[in-house]
């Protein structure tokens, strides 16, 4: 009887030891940098990239494109194939047997659909898989026929006539710039600069120097100011989209082009303005220009993108080197306020604003209250992606 009890006890101890050992193997090492810790956390939580942001089925989506752009940058830094494979598996899963993108309709003229297309340039260069090249061409054809405002700005979608949205610059222009430099000898660079010029001339708030989320050139939609056509609210994430669009377009925009200095000037203007609206800890608010507004809060996705743009702009010489110090201080505050490392050593980003928009059904009026009552959640894709990009940049 004593022998049986001893054997059972030994078995239980071995079982507990095996579980503990298995759990310890699943814990991320303490010495990882934030970029790799974040990327490995994403790989574990979302082994298929289309599941990011809680999606229940595969989708060609700008949010996946945003997060995976960080994986592309990390792959270029580390040359670790698992980061490239994560991108490739997502893209391959979105291509049908005829070589077309699943659930993509050109006729919708959804400018968001261009953003994941950026991933295809590197995939094609690495693999020479002709499917990627063909889809790049199809996305470029969408831009060729994209409806425009009377002044020449891209509509955000077919269902939003005469409207430019600030995130549309990020969705389209880095893709457009890569394409025209790589395959068109830069013939569309003036058109790309034109998109930024229209935003600069019509969407910048004269008082704060910050940028509104949208502009209706016709001034017909109910949310539009009847004098300016702008939407009512300066959105923190919108500023992040604008600044990220600038630094990532400048990655490919030739310095020799006359509009290069114009884009750099736009970045300096928005950087100087947004620096005046950070919180005491160096982060940015959901309603960015009204820091004292009741129920306003600092928000991670916008803050992360601004940090990324500051750091990258300083490193590449678009901005003063002093912005690197600002970015580092804000990054440290970001970690304290928004980053939760769990028992597995994985990164979780807290309090990420839900996606917001304008118009549609039910009608979204774009008021301050609309942005403040938008739900927040843990590990929203834009929050994860912004932190990943900021981490990669500040580790250079």
C-alpha positions in Angstrom: 0.0 0.0 0.0 2.9 2.3 0.9 4.5 1.5 -2.4 1.3 2.4 -4.3 1.0 5.8 -2.5 4.6 6.6 -3.3 4.1 5.7 -6.9 1.0 7.9 -7.2 2.8 10.8 -5.5 5.7 10.4 -7.8 3.5 10.4 -10.8 1.7 13.5 -9.7 4.9 15.3 -9.1 6.2 14.4 -12.5 2.9 15.5 -14.1 3.1 18.9 -12.3 6.8 19.3 -13.3 5.9 18.5 -16.9 3.1 21.1 -16.9 5.4 23.7 -15.3 8.2 23.0 -17.8 5.7 23.2 -20.7 4.4 26.5 -19.4 7.9 27.9 -18.9 8.7 27.0 -22.5 5.7 29.1 -23.6 6.8 32.2 -21.7 8.6 34.8 -23.8 12.2 35.6 -22.6 12.8 38.7 -20.4 15.5 40.0 -22.7 13.4 40.5 -25.8 13.2 44.0 -27.2 9.7 45.5 -27.4 9.5 45.0 -31.2 10.1 41.3 -31.1 8.0 40.8 -27.9 5.1 42.5 -29.6 5.5 40.6 -32.9 5.8 37.2 -31.1 2.7 38.1 -29.0 0.7 38.8 -32.1 1.9 35.5 -33.7 0.7 33.6 -30.6 -2.6 35.4 -30.2 -3.4 35.5 -33.9 -1.7 32.6 -35.7 -3.6 33.6 -38.8 -3.3 37.4 -39.4 -6.9 37.7 -40.7 -8.0 37.0 -37.1 -6.6 40.4 -35.9 -9.1 42.7 -34.4 -11.5 39.9 -33.8 -12.4 39.2 -37.4 -14.3 35.9 -37.8 -13.5 35.3 -41.5 -10.6 36.2 -43.8 -10.8 39.8 -45.2 -8.5 42.0 -47.4 -8.4 44.7 -44.8 -6.4 47.9 -44.1 -6.0 46.9 -40.4 -4.2 43.7 -41.4 -2.1 45.7 -43.8 -1.1 48.1 -41.1 0.0 45.5 -38.6 1.8 43.4 -41.2 3.7 46.5 -42.4 5.4 46.3 -39.0 6.2 42.6 -39.6 7.7 43.5 -43.0 9.9 46.1 -41.3 10.9 43.6 -38.7 11.7 41.0 -41.3 13.9 43.5 -43.1 15.8 44.2 -39.8 16.1 40.6 -38.5 15.8 38.5 -41.6 13.8 36.0 -39.6 11.6 34.0 -42.0 8.7 33.6 -39.6 7.9 37.3 -40.0 7.8 37.0 -43.8 5.8 33.8 -43.6 3.2 35.5 -41.5 2.7 38.1 -44.2 2.8 35.6 -47.0 0.3 33.2 -45.4 -2.2 36.1 -45.0 -1.8 37.3 -48.6 -1.9 33.7 -50.1 -5.0 33.0 -48.2 -6.7 36.0 -49.8 -5.9 34.9 -53.4 -8.4 32.6 -55.1 -7.6 29.9 -57.7 -7.9 32.4 -60.5 -5.4 34.8 -59.0 -8.0 37.3 -57.8 -8.4 38.8 -54.4 -11.2 37.3 -52.4 -14.0 39.7 -51.3 -12.5 42.6 -53.2 -14.6 44.6 -55.7 -12.9 47.3 -57.7 -16.3 49.0 -58.3 -16.6 49.8 -54.6 -13.5 52.1 -55.0 -12.6 51.6 -51.4 -9.3 53.3 -50.9 -8.7 51.3 -47.8 -8.1 48.2 -50.0 -4.8 49.7 -51.3 -3.1 49.6 -48.0 -2.4 45.8 -47.8 -1.2 46.1 -51.4 2.0 47.6 -50.0 3.0 44.1 -48.8 3.0 42.7 -52.3 6.0 44.7 -53.5 8.5 43.0 -51.1 6.7 39.6 -51.5 7.1 39.8 -55.3 10.7 40.9 -55.0 11.5 37.9 -52.7 9.4 35.2 -54.4 8.9 36.3 -58.0 5.4 34.9 -57.7 3.6 36.5 -60.6 0.3 36.5 -58.7 1.6 39.3 -56.5 2.6 41.4 -59.4 -0.8 40.9 -61.1 -2.6 42.0 -57.9 -0.4 45.1 -57.6 -1.5 46.0 -61.1 -5.1 45.5 -60.3 -4.9 47.8 -57.3 -3.1 50.4 -59.3 -5.9 50.2 -61.9 -8.4 51.0 -59.1 -6.5 54.2 -58.4 -6.5 55.0 -62.1 -10.3 55.0 -62.1 -10.9 56.1 -58.5 -13.6 58.9 -58.4 -12.2 62.3 -57.6 -13.4 65.6 -56.1 -13.6 68.6 -58.4 -10.2 69.6 -57.2 -8.7 66.2 -58.0 -8.7 64.5 -54.6 -9.5 60.8 -54.3 -12.9 59.9 -52.9 -12.6 57.7 -49.9 -15.1 55.3 -51.2 -17.8 55.1 -54.0 -20.4 55.5 -51.3 -18.8 58.7 -49.9 -19.0 61.1 -52.9 -16.8 64.2 -52.9 -15.2 63.2 -49.6 -11.5 63.0 -48.7 -10.8 61.3 -45.4 -7.5 61.8 -43.6 -6.7 58.0 -43.3 -7.1 57.8 -47.1 -3.7 59.4 -47.5 -2.1 56.6 -45.5 -4.1 53.9 -47.4 -3.2 55.1 -50.9 -0.1 57.3 -51.1 2.7 55.0 -49.8 1.4 52.3 -52.2 0.9 54.8 -55.0 4.4 56.2 -54.5 6.1 52.8 -54.5 4.3 51.9 -57.7 5.0 55.0 -59.7 8.7 55.1 -58.7 9.2 51.4 -59.3 7.2 50.8 -62.4 6.3 54.2 -64.0 9.5 56.2 -63.7 7.7 58.6 -61.2 5.1 59.9 -63.6 2.4 60.1 -60.9 4.5 62.0 -58.2 2.7 65.3 -58.9 -0.6 63.6 -58.4 0.6 62.1 -55.1 1.8 65.5 -53.9 -1.6 66.9 -55.0 -3.4 64.7 -52.5 -1.4 66.0 -49.6 -1.8 69.6 -50.9 -5.5 69.3 -50.9 -5.5 68.0 -47.3 -3.1 70.7 -46.2 -5.2 73.5 -47.9 -8.6 72.3 -46.8 -8.4 70.0 -43.7 -5.9 71.8 -41.4 -7.6 73.7 -38.6 -6.4 77.3 -38.8 -6.4 77.7 -35.0 -4.6 74.6 -33.8 -2.7 73.6 -36.9 -4.1 70.1 -36.5 -6.0 68.1 -39.1 -9.7 67.2 -39.3 -10.8 63.7 -40.2 -12.6 64.5 -43.4 -13.5 67.1 -46.0 -16.5 67.2 -48.3 -15.6 69.5 -51.2 -19.3 69.8 -52.1 -20.2 70.7 -48.5 -23.5 68.8 -49.0 -23.2 66.0 -46.4 -24.8 66.8 -43.0 -21.6 66.5 -41.0 -19.7 69.1 -43.1 -19.1 72.6 -42.0 -21.1 74.8 -44.4 -18.1 77.2 -44.9 -15.1 74.9 -45.0 -16.6 71.4 -45.7 -14.6 69.9 -42.9 -15.9 67.4 -40.3 -16.4 68.7 -36.8 -13.6 66.8 -34.8 -9.9 66.7 -34.7 -9.3 63.0 -34.1 -6.0 61.8 -32.5 -5.8 58.7 -34.7 -6.5 60.9 -37.7 -3.4 62.9 -36.9 -1.5 59.7 -36.6 -2.7 58.5 -40.0 -1.6 61.9 -41.6 1.9 61.9 -40.1 2.4 58.2 -40.9 1.3 58.8 -44.5 3.9 61.6 -44.8 6.9 59.7 -43.4 6.0 56.5 -45.3 5.4 58.4 -48.6 8.7 60.2 -48.1 10.4 56.8 -47.9 10.0 56.5 -51.7 9.5 60.1 -52.9 12.6 61.2 -54.7 14.5 64.0 -53.0 15.1 65.5 -56.5 11.4 66.1 -57.1 10.2 69.7 -56.5 7.4 68.5 -54.2 9.7 66.6 -51.9 10.5 69.7 -49.8 6.8 70.6 -49.7 5.9 67.3 -48.1 8.8 67.6 -45.6 7.4 71.1 -44.7 3.9 69.6 -44.2 5.4 67.1 -41.8 7.3 69.8 -39.9 4.1 71.9 -39.6 2.0 69.1 -38.2 4.8 67.9 -35.9 5.1 71.4 -34.4 1.4 71.7 -33.9 0.8 68.2 -32.4 3.7 68.6 -30.0 1.7 71.4 -28.3 -1.3 69.2 -27.6 0.3 66.3 -25.8 -0.7 65.4 -22.2 1.5 66.0 -19.2 2.9 62.5 -19.7 3.5 63.0 -23.5 0.6 61.2 -25.0 -2.3 62.4 -27.2 -6.0 62.6 -26.8 -8.9 61.0 -28.6 -10.3 64.5 -29.4 -6.8 65.9 -29.9 -7.4 69.6 -29.8 -9.6 69.7 -26.6 -7.4 68.2 -23.9 -9.6 69.4 -21.1 -12.9 68.1 -22.6 -15.0 66.1 -20.2 -14.6 62.3 -20.8 -11.6 62.9 -23.1 -8.8 60.4 -22.7 -5.3 59.6 -24.0 -5.6 57.0 -26.7 -2.9 54.5 -27.8 -3.3 54.1 -31.5 -3.0 57.8 -32.3 -0.3 58.2 -29.8 1.7 55.3 -31.1 1.6 56.6 -34.7 2.6 60.0 -33.7 5.6 58.6 -31.7 6.5 56.5 -34.8 6.4 59.5 -37.1 8.4 61.7 -34.7 11.1 59.0 -34.3 11.3 58.1 -38.0 11.1 61.8 -39.1 14.1 62.6 -36.8 16.1 59.6 -37.9 15.7 60.3 -41.6 16.3 64.0 -41.3 12.8 65.2 -42.2 12.4 66.6 -38.6 14.8 68.1 -36.1 16.7 65.5 -34.1 15.0 66.8 -30.9 11.8 64.9 -31.9 13.7 61.7 -31.2 13.9 62.7 -27.5 10.2 63.6 -27.6 9.4 60.2 -29.1 11.4 58.3 -26.5 9.8 60.1 -23.6 6.3 59.6 -25.0 7.1 55.9 -25.8 8.1 55.3 -22.1 4.8 56.9 -21.1 3.0 54.7 -23.6 4.4 51.6 -22.0 3.3 52.8 -18.5 -0.2 53.7 -19.5 -1.1 51.3 -22.2 1.1 48.1 -22.2 0.2 45.1 -20.0 2.6 42.2 -20.1 0.8 39.0 -19.1 2.0 35.8 -17.4 3.3 34.5 -20.8 5.4 37.6 -21.2 3.1 38.8 -24.1 2.2 42.3 -24.9 -1.4 43.6 -24.6 -2.4 47.1 -25.6 -5.1 48.6 -23.4 -7.9 51.1 -24.2 -7.7 51.2 -28.0 -10.5 53.2 -29.6 -12.9 51.3 -31.9 -13.0 52.2 -35.6 -14.9 55.4 -36.2 -16.2 56.9 -39.4 -18.6 59.5 -40.9 -22.0 59.3 -42.5 -23.4 56.0 -43.5 -26.4 54.2 -41.8 -27.0 54.8 -39.0 -25.6 58.3 -39.6 -22.3 59.1 -37.9 -22.2 62.9 -37.2 -18.6 63.2 -36.3 -19.2 65.3 -33.2 -16.8 65.3 -30.3 -19.3 63.1 -28.4 -19.4 60.5 -31.2 -15.6 59.9 -30.8 -15.8 59.9 -27.0 -18.5 57.3 -26.7 -16.8 55.0 -29.2 -16.1 51.7 -27.5 -12.5 50.9 -26.5 -11.0 47.4 -26.3 -7.8 45.6 -25.5 -5.5 44.7 -28.5 -7.3 46.6 -31.2 -5.3 46.0 -34.3 -4.4 49.6 -34.9 -3.1 49.9 -31.3 -0.9 46.8 -31.7 0.4 47.9 -35.1 1.2 51.4 -33.9 3.2 50.1 -30.9 5.0 47.6 -33.1 6.0 50.4 -35.6 7.1 52.7 -32.8 9.1 50.0 -31.2 10.9 49.0 -34.4 11.8 52.7 -35.1 13.0 53.6 -31.7 15.3 50.5 -31.6 17.2 51.7 -34.6 
